[in-house]
């Protein structure tokens, strides 16, 4: 059995897939019902207000890069 991820570009393709599932030739699993993804979505919603801005992320990345560069200079 193979597992594939398919991006549907045309709504007609979705209907064809549903027909194949009706004939029991394929099984379609909705990713929205994945418990792991549901937990991730809950975390995202819960922390949405606390999410750092792009500017804050950039400053933090620059700080870490500078720290790492300083450590490389002294480790020779």
N, C-alpha and C positions, 0 to 999 in steps of 0.2 A: 504494500500500500504506500502510495506517495502522498506527501502533504505539500500543497502549493499555496502561495499567496497570490491572489489575482486582483489587479486593479481594473475595475469595470469602467470602460470608457464610453460605452454606448448602452443605454437602458435596455435595448433589445437583447444584449448579451446576458443581462441579469435574468430575463425571462427564459432564455434558453437554459441557463444553469438551473433555474427552478424546475423546468420540465425534466431535466436529467435527474434531479433529486426525486421528483415524483415517480420516475421510473426505477428508482433505487439503484441508479448507476453511480451516483456520487452522493456525498453527504456534505451539507453546508452547515458550518458552525459560525454563528454570529460572534464576532470579536467583542461586541458590547457586553456579552454575558460572561466574559472572562473574569473570574474573581480577582485575579491579580491586577488587571487593568482597572477594575472598580476601586480597589484600594488606592492605587496610584492617583486616580481621578479625585478621590476624596481628599488625599493629601494636598493635591494641587489647589483644590477649592479652599481648603482650610487655611493654607498659607498664602493665598493669592494677595492678601493685603500686605503681607510681610515680605513680598518678593523684592529683591534689590533691583535698583534701576540699572540700565546699561552703563551709566557713568560710574556707579558704585562698583560694578563688576570689573570694569576697565581699570579703575584705581587699584583694586585688590590684585588683579593679575599683574599689573606693573610693579606693585610692591613685592610680590613673590618673585618675579623675574629679577628684580634688582637684588633681592636677598640671595637668590641662587647664583647670580653673577658674582656677587661679593664672595660667596663661599668658594667658588671655582678659582678665583684669583689667589686665595690664601691656601689652597690645598695643594699647591705645586710642590 
